[in-house]
Amino acid sequence: MSSLLRRHRDFRLLWIGETSSRLGTSVTTVVIPLVAVITLHASTFTVSLLTAAAWLPWLLIGLAAGSWVERLPRRPLMICCDLISALLFASVPVAVALGHLTDTQLLVVALGAGCASVMFTTAYGVYVIDLVSDNDDRVIANSALQGSASAAQIGGPGVGGLLAQALGAATALLADSLSFLISALCLAFIRAPQPARPQVSPEQSLRKQVAEGVRYLSGDALLRPLVLFGGTANLALTGYQAILIVFLVRDVGLKAGTIGALLGLVGCGGVLGAVVANPLARRLGTGRALLLTKVGASPFALLIPLTGSGPRLAFLIAGGLGVGTGIVAGNIISTGFTQAYTPTALYARMSATTNVFNFGMIPIGAILGGALGATLGLRTALWITTALLPTSAVLLIASPLRHCRTLPTSTTRAKGEPDSHP
């Protein structure tokens, strides 16, 4: 990883910018709910709506995003998305200073930043392929990006909690606004020329392009179960994460700084996952390592509803660490697989279609968690939503992936080798 960062200036800039943005976003995952709970005294369901609003754009524009990205210059598009997000998050402390912050503004900020995130994420996935051409280097690049994202998840909640406690929750959002500005600046200094975009003939309508991406993904026996598992797992993960901070404040009785520290500690699982992903893939094979990490992580979620004050906080730490380690390690392996396996001309559309289902389940999970928390109580809602995660693992266990020791690449497919390698 360090070798790639030293010799590849443009990837280094991309990595610094993305890490900064991830740190700010990690701060926001704690601060936005705290703004709603502490500043506006919002209900449990309203807090869950904020999470839903941030991810709803994947359902609204996600499928079209892949085709739009293929038609637009990717780096300028990503810079534009960063600047829009920076302005939206900066508007919250301004509204607080003027005494005009409302639930509606928070929802609009979450929705607008979510739209920018859809376009950025779709362009970003393709831009990594543009920037890092070698398949082996892409594995290293994905590990570096996932590792720094996980490290940001450790520091972000703690920083967010401390800033919220010291300066006020709304003021802490300035950290996220600044992080997007840093990301935009890093992208602006990348020297690599933008690859020529494919010519789109008049008959290649947006609808036809979207349909082609959906057909490719739904017809592939290896990609399909990964997407189904990803969406179902996100439903479960967001279902409990949307109400977790409310639960920790109102049921467990923790303060903002303590919540940030705990969530930062839980984020160590992501760093551990980034560290073990490639060694596991080399030792076990990418297919077996993928199943071990994603399926093995699922039962740890059942520890989270046991959380309470004092020593029972250990259940949150152990459950979060286990889930984070497995999910991040599995994501690194699956990202490397899809980048190598999918034809480059289809990758943006395949990625957008995948993200629509994966990320589109997040607002549904957030609303589900909020509704269950409001009607059945927060702890009961945690039990129901966390139980969905191990249930979703059946989708992988029952798929052709269980026969793959090593996952195939586009090269093996071109040679006519089978998609599964027992």
N, C-alpha and C positions, 0 to 999 in steps of 0.2 A: 504493500500500500504506500509506504513512504517513498519507494522508488518511483512509482507513478506520479506522486505529487511533486517530487523534485524535478522530474524531466518533462512534465507536461504542464506548461504554464497555464494554458487555457482551461484545462480541467481543474487546476489548482484554484483559479478564480471562481469557476463554477462551484467548486466544493466549499470555498469560503463563503460565498454569497448564500448558498443553500443552507449551510450550517447556521449562519446568522439568522436567516429567515425562520428556520426550524426552531431556534432558541426563542425567538419572539413569539412564534405560534404556540410554543409550549407554555410560555408565560400567559398567553391569552386563554388557554384551556382552563386555567385556574381563575384568572382575573375576571373574565366576562361573567361566569356564574356568581362570583363574589360581588360584582357590581349589582347584579340583579337581586341577590339575596340581602346584601347589607345596605346598599344605597337606595334601592327601590322597593325592598321588602316584598319581592315577587313570590308567587306561589310555586310549588313544586312543578306543576304542569307548565307554567310560563318558562321556568328555567330549562326544562326539557325542550320546549319549543325553540329556544335559542340554539341548542345543538342541532335540532332538526333543520332550522333555517340555513345554517352554515353548509349543510350537505344536500339540501333540496335541489340546488341547481344541477346536480348530477342527473336527477330524473328529468329536469326540464330541458337542458341543453347538452347533456353528456354525449348522446349518440351523434349529434351533429358536430360536436367539437373535433372529433377525429378528422372529418372531412375538411373542416375549416382550417385546421392546423396544416393539412397538406397543401392548402391553397395560399397560406400566408407565410411571410418570413418569420421564422420561429423566435430568433433572439429579440427582435424589436417587440414582438407580441409579448414575450415574457417580461421585458422591461416595463411595458405598458401596464401589465397586470400587477407588477410590484408597486408601481406608483399609485394605482387606484386603491390597492389595499392599504398603503401607507396613509392616504388621505382619509379613508373611511375610519380607520382606527383612531386617528388623531382627532376626529370630530367628537368622540365621546368625552374626553376631558374638557374640550372646549364647551360642550353643552352643559357639563356639570358646573363649570366656572360661571356660566351665564344663568344657571338655575333652571335649565329647560330640558334636562335629560328625561326621556320617557322609555317605557317598554317598547313602544313602536320604533323608536330610533335604534335601540339595540337590535331589534329584529331586522331592520333595514340594513344596518351595518353588517350583521352576520350573513344576510342573504347576498348583499353586494360583494362582500369579500369571498363568499362561496362561489359566485359566478366567476370572479377573477381566478380563483383557485382551480376551477375546472379547466379553463383555458391554459393556465400556467402548467398544471400537472400533465396535461395531454401533450403540450409542446415539449415539456421538459424530458419526458420519457423518450421521445424521438431525438431530442437534441443530444442526449448522452450518446446515442448511437452515432450521430453525426460527428461528435467530437472525439470519441474513442472508437477507433475502427477495429482494433484487434479484439477477438472474442475473449482471450485470456485476460487482457487488460480490462475488459468490461466487467468481468467477475470481480477483479480487484476494485474497480471504480464503484460497483454496486455495494461492495463491502464497506468501502470508505464512506459512501453517502449514507448507508444504513447505520454504520457505527457512529458517525457524527450526529445523525438524527436522534439516535438513542441517547447519546451523551447530552444532547440538548434537552431531552426529556428528563434527564436527571437534574440538570441545573435550572431549567425553566420554571418548574413548579415552585421550587424553593425560592428562587429570585422573585417570582410573581407573588408568592405569599408574603415575603418580607416587604416588598415594595407596597403591596396593598395595605399591610399593617402600618408601615411607616408613613406613607404619603397619601394613602387613600386608594381604593381599588381602581377608580377611573383613571387616575394619574399614571398608574402602572401600565396602562395601555400604550403610553408613549414609547415604551420599550419595544413593543411589537411594531409600531409605526416606523421607528428608527431601523429595525432589523430589515424591513422591506426596502428601505432606502439604500442600505448597505448592499443588499442583494442586487438591486437595479444598477448600482454603481459598478459592482464586480462584473456583471453581464456586459455593461457598456465598454469595459476595457478588454474584453476577449477579442483576439485578433483573427481567429479562424474565419475564413470566408463562409458565408451561408451557402450550403449546397444548392445546386439548381433544383427547383421544385419541378415535379413531373407535370407535363402539359396535360391539362384536363380538357378533353374534347366536349363539345356542346351536349352530346348524348350522355355523357357521364354526369347525370344530375346528382344533386346532393342526396336525394332519396336512394338512387341506385348505389351510390358509394356506401351509404350507411348499411343498406341491405346486404351488400357484399361482405362487409365486416361482420355482420351478425351471422350470416350463413357460414362463413369460415370458422367462426368461434363455436357455434352450436354444432357444427358437423365434425369437430375434432374430438376424438375419444379421450385425449389426454388433457387438453385445455378445458373442456367442458366441466369435468368434476372439480378442477381447481377453482373455476369461477363460481360454481354452485356452493362449494365449501366457503370461499371467501365472502360471498354475500351473506350466507347464513351465519357465519362466525361474526361478521360485522354487526348483524342484527343483535346478536347476543352481547357482544362487547359494548356497543353503544347503549344498549338497553340498560346495563348497570352503570356504565360510566356517566350517563346523563343525569343520574340521581345520586351518584356517589358523594359529591361534595355536599349536597343538601343533607344526605344521611350523616356525614361526618360532622357537620355543623349542628344539626338539630337533634339527632338521636345519640351520637357519641359525645357531643359537646366540645369539639376541638376548635381552636382558634386558627385564623388564616395562616399564620406562620408555621404552625404545627402541621397543618394540612399540606402546605407546600413542601415541607421537609419530607413528609411521608411519601408523597407522590414522587418526589425526586429520588428517594431511596428505591421505590418500586421501579423507577425508570432504569435502574442499574441492570435489570433483566434484559433490556434491549441491547445494552453494550455487550453483555455476556453473549447474547445471541449472535451479534455481529462478529464476535471473536471466534465462536465455535463453528459457525456455519461452514466455512471452507474446509477446515480440518475434518469435520464430519463427512462432508461430501466426498473428499478424497479417500477417506478410510472406508466408508460404507457404500459409496456410490451415490450419485445425486438423487436417484429415485428413492432409495431406502432412507437416506438422510431427510428428504422432504417429508416422508410419512412419519418418521420418528419425531421430528420437531413439531410439526403441525398437530398431529394426533396426540403426542405425548404432552403437549402444553394444555390441552383442553380440560382435564380433570382438576387442575390447580384452581380454576375459576370458582369451584365449589367451596373453597376456603374463605372467600371474601365475605359472604353473608354472616360468617361467624364472628366478624370483627366487633369489638367492643372497646371500652375504655381500659387503660392500664395494659396488662400483659396480653390481652386479647387483640391489641393492635398488631401483634405478630401474625395473625391470620391474614390481614390485609397485605402485609409485606411479603409473606411466603406465597400467597396466591398471585399477587401482582408480579413478583419476580418470575415465577414459573410460567405464567402466561406470556409475559414479555419476552423471556428468553426463547421460547419455542416459536412464537409468532414471528419475531424478527429474523431468527435463523431461517425459518421456512420461507419467509418473504425474499430473503437474499437468494436462496437457491431457486425459487420459482421465477424470480425476475430474470436471473441469468439464463434460465431455461427458455422462457418465452422470447427473450431478445435473440437468442441463437436459433430458435426453432421456427419463428414466424418470418415469412418473407418480408424484406424491408419495405416494399411497396404497400404492404397491408398492415404494417405494425401500428401506425397511428390510429387506424380505424379499429383494429383488434383491441388495442389498448383502451381506446375510448369506450368500446362496447363492454369490455371487462370492467372498467371503472364505473360505468353506469349501473351495472348490477351490484358490484361490490360496495361502492359508495352510495348508491341509491338506496340501499337497505339501511344506511345509517340514520336518515331522518325518520324512517319507519320505526327503527329500534329506539330512537330517542323519544318519540311520541308514545310508543308502547311502554317504555320504562316510566315516563312521567304519568301516564294514565294509571298504570298498575300502582305506582307509589301513592298517587292521590286517592285511590279507591281502597287499596288493600293494605297500605302502610309500606314504608320504605324498605324494611328488612324482608318482608314477604316478596316485594317486587324484586329485590336482589336475588332471592332464591330462585324465582321463576326465570329471570333473564340469564343468570349464570348457568343454570341447568341446560340452556339451549346450546352452550358451547360444546360440551362433550357429545351431545346428541348430533351436532353437525359433523363430527368426525366420521360418522358412518358413511358419509358421502365419499370420502377418500378411501376408506377401508374397502368399500364395495366396488371401487372403480378399477380400470385396467392399470392404474398407477401402482397397485400392489404387486404387479408382476415385473416392474421396472427396477433393475438394479442401477442402471445408468440411463438417465433421460436422453432422448435423441436430440440432434441438432439439425439445422437445415442441410448440413453437409451429408449426414447419414441419410436423410430423406431423399436428397438428390441422387444418392447412389442406389436408391431402391431398397434400403434396409428397412426392416420392420420398425414401427414406432415404439415397440416395447422391447426391452432387453432384459430377460429374466436372469 
